[in-house]
Amino acid sequence: MWLSQSSDKELLKKKLLGYSPENPAEKAFRERMLFLLESYPNCFERSLEHAHFTASAWVVNEERTHCLLTHHAKLNRWLQLGGHADGEAALWKVALKEVSEESGLKNLQLIDEEIFDIDIHLIPEYKGIPAHDHYDVRFLVLASMNEPLQFNHEAKDMAWLPLEKVKQQVKQNDSIVRMLNKTVQLKINKGD
């Protein structure tokens, strides 16, 4: 396990170094992520109380006209699906596992293991767990809108939202808007 985590950690470092975001916020996030990765051996564990890595999936349908969002029960916000790494340094695996656990979707397709987006956000204190930062690495995932959703206790609701309606739903969540814009740009580049 240690060798696997070590090589996955090195791969994440390589991917972060190779990730060239245009957004100034993401550039700053990348530098902070690299620092956390280099400075804290337990950066994939919740035991690192001030900050730790998480992984998310930006789930879209094949046509890239809709994205799957969850209305997070604790945070009371519409968000992408994802969660804690809990020791797993291969964050793309975490993203896929979290989508499956949170939505019930089984037929997921990771577009590739490349980073789609990164974000660092503060999680407020909750039930004795101190406020801390999530260093979230996001991956682009395809899923079918025909597969039934079976969301768990972590969600108040879950829905496939048309991309043109997402901005209204997320109420100025910069990271969601950023991923939305990237999806629109991918669609344009694909020629749809």
Stockholm file with secondary structure:
# STOCKHOLM 1.0

chainA/1-192         MWLSQSSDKELLKKKLLGYSPENPAEKAFRERMLFLLESYPNCFERSLEHAHFTASAWVVNEERTHCLLTHHAKLNRWLQLGGHADGEAALWKVALKEVSEESGLKNLQLIDEEIFDIDIHLIPEYKGIPAHDHYDVRFLVLASMNEPLQFNHEAKDMAWLPLEKVKQQVKQNDSIVRMLNKTVQLKINKGD
#=GR chainA/1-192 SS CHHHHHHHHHHHHHHHHHCCCSSHHHHHHHHHHHHHHHHCTTTTSTTSTTEEEEEEEEEECTTSSEEEEEEETTTTEEECEEEECTTCCCHHHHHHHHHHHHHCCCCCEESCSSCCEEEEEEECCBTTBCCEEEEEEEEEEECCTTSCCCCCTTEEEEEEEEHHHHHHHHTSCHHHHHHHHHHHHHHHHHTC
#=GC SS_cons         CHHHHHHHHHHHHHHHHHCCCSSHHHHHHHHHHHHHHHHCTTTTSTTSTTEEEEEEEEEECTTSSEEEEEEETTTTEEECEEEECTTCCCHHHHHHHHHHHHHCCCCCEESCSSCCEEEEEEECCBTTBCCEEEEEEEEEEECCTTSCCCCCTTEEEEEEEEHHHHHHHHTSCHHHHHHHHHHHHHHHHHTC
//
